[in-house]
Amino acid sequence: MADLGSLEAELNGLPVEIRATFLRIFRAVLKDMRFGHPKGEQPDPMLNFGGGFFHGTTPASPGDEFTIAHGFGRVPYLAFPVLMLDTVGSSVVPVTVSRAADNKRLYFTSTIASAPVTLGVEG
């Protein structure tokens, strides 16, 4: 996403009579971008971003592959761990991509057994 300074420079190309209105809109929108609060259900969309929160559990045997369905219908390109601050015991579980994601699923392994995993996924 562009920073406010570069957007303001672009807005200078607009007619003077509408420039101030667009500037107020961008200043209001860009100051409060949020990922949103994961609800723990699927689908679990992000608030202002093109992605969602996805939940899974690592296998009982460390190192075994596990998958998480994403439902995008296209191949996502980014996942980041989510630490739930309102859940006591929440932790970031190490995961490794075991296969490239496809248009239906994400593929991982982990060294931690039977642990809940929450990921923010963009794509």
N, C-alpha and C positions, 0 to 999 in steps of 0.2 A: 504494500500500500504506500502511496506517495505521502510525504510529510506535508504539513500544512503550508510551509513556505513555498514549496513547488506548486501546490494547488492554487495558492494566492497569485503566483506569477501567471499561471494559466488563466485565471479569472480576469486578469488585466486585459485580455483580448475580447472580453464581452462588452456589449454596449454599457455605457455608464449607468443608465437608468435601472439595469437589473443586476449589476455587479455586486452591490452592497447586500442584496437579498441572498444571492448565492454564497457570498462570503459568510454571512450569518448561519446559513444552513450547514456549510462544511465545518465551521467552528463548533457548532452544536453537536454534529454527528461524530466528529473525530475525537472529541474529548471523552466520550463514554462508550468506547468499543469494549465488548465483553464476550468471553467465551460462553458464558452461561453456567448454570448449575446442573451437573449430571444428575438425572433422576434415578438411574439404575435400571431403566427399562429400554427395550429396543423397539422402534428407533428412538434415539435420544439426541436430537439435533442440537448443534451449537446455536447460540443466540444471534450473533452478528457475523459469523464466519461460515464459509462453504465447507462444512464438515459436520461431524457428529462425535458423540462419545460412545465408545463401544466397550463392552464388558465381557470378560471370560474368566476362566479358572485354569491355572496351569495343571498339567497331568499329575497323577499320584507318583509317577516315576520321573524324576528329573532327567532332562535330556530328550524325553519323548516329544514329538511334534504335536502341537495343538493348533486349532484354527479358530478364527472368529469371523462370523458372517458379517458383512458390512452393508449389503443392499444398495450400494451406489449405482450399480449397473455399468460402472466404468472402473478403471484401475486407479485406486488412490495412490498417492506418492509420498505421504508423510504421516507419521504417527509419533505422538509424544505421550509420555506417562503423565497421569493425573493423580495427584495426591489429595484425597478427600479430607479436608480439614475439619469437617463436622462428623467424622467417623473415627472413633477411638480405635487405635490399632491399625489404621490405614497405613500402607507402606507402598513405596515404589518398588515393584518387583522387576528384577532384571529379565529382559526378554531379548532374544536374538532372532532376527529374521532367518527362517530356515529355507524359505522359497520366496520368490518374488510374488507380491500380491497379484491377484487377478480381479476380474470384474465381479466376483462374488465373495471372496474370502481373503483373510490375512493369515499368514503362516508363521508360526513362531516355535521356539524351544525356550526353556528356562531351566536354570539350575535350582530353582525353588519348587518344591512339590505342593500341590493342592492350594495354591494361593490365588485369591481374587486379583484380577488385573483390570484396570480401567485405562483406556487410551483415548486421546483426542486424535481423530483421523481426518485428514484433509484430502480432498481429491475431487 
